[in-house]
């Protein structure tokens, strides 16, 4: 990556807070990516159209925010396809699916692929549904480390369903710029900057010296004299977030409040409230040509 690209993303909307966020993003001249729930898009179709009209990217976040891994294949498909149809009816062509909680399986990928969607997660989670970080530049990546000052980059997870997050946008931008973010982009633009269009180099396998604290991989075995069937990954386990593929470990469980005062122009509005983290760490991403895994770029 020739420059430190940063993509700020917002899940679970649109909400009654999204117009204020759009106003602020316009003032900063910053594009964002919104992963919308179909249920909320039905409630606020005008906001969905405004998000698209102002140049932001829109992705699919399911219809009602379930853990897709716990649903039947039919329910998985319904959650994804229903939201895709709603967004397209509002003039949006989504390119990405972000499964709630980062939880998905091979069938989720198949459904996404049938709709020309790629599964995309995040690099750094603000956990803003729980509390606002003291410094957004010091967020831990999905691999568990903090970027050195000046090298910050990645895909950042926020929620526009929280007014506190929206109102904290000036500090978010200031912190990320101070940490190293040189340009704010959409997820599509970020991936264009990460995924090198040049053809891959022809590589041959060779023995590499083991380094302390480094995860041993099958690809680093001494190949000479080893049968292919015998070359298997070591049985040793590794802490969550320390492996070569990042884990999606946090995303606020979405729940509507029952007693929310209606908005003047939009009828009964749904709001979201914070809940304590009720989900377990997600499983490592399955190897798939259609799922976009996003390890931080070193």
Residue pairs with C-beta under 8 A, 6 or more apart in sequence:
1 153
1 193
1 194
1 297
2 193
3 182
3 183
3 193
4 151
4 152
4 153
4 180
4 181
4 182
4 183
5 153
5 181
5 182
5 183
5 184
5 185
5 189
5 190
5 193
5 194
6 152
6 153
6 154
6 155
6 156
6 176
6 181
6 182
6 183
6 184
6 185
6 190
7 32
7 33
7 154
7 155
7 156
7 184
7 185
7 186
7 187
7 189
7 190
8 30
8 32
8 33
8 156
8 158
8 172
8 176
8 184
9 32
9 33
9 34
9 35
9 98
9 122
9 155
9 156
9 157
9 158
9 187
10 18
10 21
10 32
10 33
10 34
10 35
10 158
10 159
10 160
11 35
11 61
11 98
11 157
11 158
11 159
11 160
11 161
11 251
11 252
12 35
12 37
12 40
12 61
12 65
12 159
12 160
12 161
12 252
12 254
12 272
13 34
13 36
13 37
13 40
13 44
13 47
13 159
13 160
13 161
14 34
14 36
14 40
14 41
14 43
14 44
14 47
14 48
14 51
14 160
15 40
15 44
15 160
15 161
15 269
15 270
15 271
15 272
16 44
16 263
16 266
16 269
16 271
17 160
17 161
17 162
17 163
17 166
18 34
18 44
18 47
18 51
18 160
18 166
19 47
19 50
20 163
20 166
20 167
21 32
21 160
21 166
21 169
22 47
22 50
22 51
22 54
22 56
24 166
24 169
24 170
25 31
25 32
25 54
25 56
25 169
26 54
28 169
28 173
30 173
30 184
31 55
31 56
31 57
31 184
31 185
31 186
31 189
32 56
32 57
32 184
32 186
33 56
33 57
33 58
33 59
33 96
33 186
33 187
33 188
34 51
34 56
34 57
34 58
34 59
34 160
35 58
35 59
35 60
35 61
35 96
35 98
36 48
36 51
36 58
36 59
36 60
36 61
36 83
36 87
37 61
37 62
37 63
37 64
37 65
37 83
37 254
38 60
38 62
38 63
38 64
38 79
38 82
38 83
38 86
38 87
39 63
39 64
39 65
40 270
41 48
41 83
41 86
41 87
41 90
42 86
43 266
43 269
43 270
44 266
45 90
46 266
48 58
48 87
48 90
48 92
49 90
49 91
51 58
52 58
52 90
52 91
52 92
56 186
57 95
57 186
57 187
57 188
58 87
58 92
58 94
59 94
59 95
59 96
59 97
59 98
59 120
59 187
60 80
60 83
60 84
60 87
60 94
60 96
60 97
60 98
60 115
60 117
61 83
61 97
61 98
61 99
61 100
62 68
62 79
62 80
62 83
62 97
62 99
62 100
63 78
63 79
63 80
63 82
63 83
63 86
64 79
64 254
65 100
65 253
65 254
66 75
66 79
66 100
67 100
67 101
67 103
67 279
68 76
68 79
68 80
68 99
68 100
68 103
68 104
68 105
68 108
69 103
69 104
69 105
69 108
69 283
70 103
71 79
73 107
76 107
76 108
76 111
77 111
80 97
80 108
80 111
80 112
80 115
80 117
81 111
81 115
84 94
84 115
84 117
87 93
87 94
88 94
94 117
95 116
95 117
95 118
95 188
96 117
96 118
96 119
96 120
96 187
96 188
96 292
97 108
97 112
97 115
97 117
97 118
97 119
97 120
98 119
98 120
98 121
98 122
99 108
99 119
100 251
100 254
101 248
101 250
101 251
101 253
101 279
101 282
102 121
102 122
102 247
102 248
102 249
102 250
102 251
102 282
103 248
103 279
103 282
103 283
104 119
104 291
105 286
106 286
106 288
108 119
109 119
109 286
109 288
109 290
109 291
112 118
112 119
112 290
113 290
118 290
118 291
118 292
119 288
119 290
119 291
119 292
120 155
120 187
120 191
120 292
120 294
121 142
121 155
121 246
121 248
121 285
121 292
121 293
121 294
122 142
122 154
122 155
122 156
122 157
122 248
122 294
123 141
123 142
123 153
123 154
123 155
123 156
123 246
123 294
123 295
123 296
124 139
124 140
124 141
124 142
124 154
124 155
124 156
124 157
124 296
125 139
125 142
125 156
125 157
125 249
125 250
125 251
126 132
126 133
126 136
126 139
126 156
126 157
126 158
126 165
126 172
127 133
127 250
128 158
128 159
128 162
128 164
128 165
128 168
128 252
129 159
129 162
129 252
129 274
129 275
130 252
130 274
130 276
130 277
132 164
132 165
132 168
133 139
135 175
136 156
136 171
136 172
136 175
136 176
136 179
137 147
137 149
137 152
137 175
137 176
137 178
137 179
137 180
138 146
138 179
139 146
139 156
140 146
141 147
141 154
141 241
141 246
141 296
142 241
142 246
142 247
142 248
142 249
142 294
142 295
142 296
143 241
143 242
143 246
143 295
143 296
144 239
144 240
144 241
144 242
147 153
147 179
147 180
147 296
149 178
149 179
149 180
150 179
150 180
151 180
152 176
152 179
152 180
152 181
153 180
153 181
153 296
153 297
154 294
154 296
154 297
155 187
155 190
155 294
156 176
157 250
157 251
158 165
158 172
159 165
159 252
159 272
160 166
161 252
161 254
161 271
161 272
162 272
162 274
165 172
173 184
176 184
185 193
191 292
194 294
194 297
205 219
205 223
206 223
207 220
207 221
207 222
207 223
207 224
208 220
210 216
210 220
215 238
215 242
215 243
215 244
216 233
216 234
216 236
217 233
217 244
218 231
218 232
218 233
221 231
223 231
240 247
240 249
240 281
241 247
241 249
243 284
244 295
245 284
245 285
245 293
245 295
246 285
246 293
246 294
246 295
246 296
247 281
247 282
247 283
247 284
247 285
248 282
248 285
249 281
249 282
250 277
250 279
251 279
252 272
252 274
252 275
253 275
253 278
253 279
254 272
255 272
255 273
255 275
256 270
256 271
256 272
257 270
257 271
257 272
257 273
260 268
260 269
260 270
260 271
261 269
262 268
262 269
263 269
285 291
285 293
